[in-house]
Amino acid sequence: MALVRDRHRMAAILMFMGLIVAVLPIPLLSGVRSTSGFLENLEHALVQVFPVAKSPIFDDVSLGREDITAQVISYPHPSGKELLIEFPRAMPLDEIRIVLLAGDAEEGGRLRADQSKAKRLRFREWVTNRSAFAVPYRYFLLCGLVLGFIGAFLILFGYRHVASPSDDST
């Protein structure tokens, strides 16, 4: 009887794990189209495991090479000095803030590097440090369904064993 209870417990755990594996990645889905059906979306849906990692690149601006048309942002350096950073005129302030936060967060990044004197930097571009890693959602759904079916078969197989020993003992 204890073996049957353990088998039912294992089956319930497998079914629950199948549900978790199939449902948990749903908030991380990308590539889902509202105009497509379930099967079409299942073909294109991806689970973003790691997003793209980018870092900003800044160039030194020597005296006399300043861009008059650029937006100049004053940035306080941790050493107490002030950096002047040039950004393209059309760049929105939200994106400038993202560039500054990314440049400040990097260990050894240009905005954290030791500045011997007040400098002027120019934002050049974003560089990709790590590509995105995505897994098709259909694999998660398949694993969840397989775990659920294994759990269901264990429950059905367990009921058959409950009936067999009692018939033999009488």
Secondary structure, DSSP 8 states (H G I E B T S, - for coil): -HHHHHHHHHHHHHHHHHHHHHHTTGGGEES--TTS-HHHHHHH-EEEEE--EEEEEEEE--TT---TTSEEEEEE-TTS-EEEEEE-TT--HHHHHHHHHHHHHSTT-TTTS--SS--EEEEEEEEEEE--EEEEHHHHHHHHHHHHHHHHHHHHHHHHHHHHHHHHH-
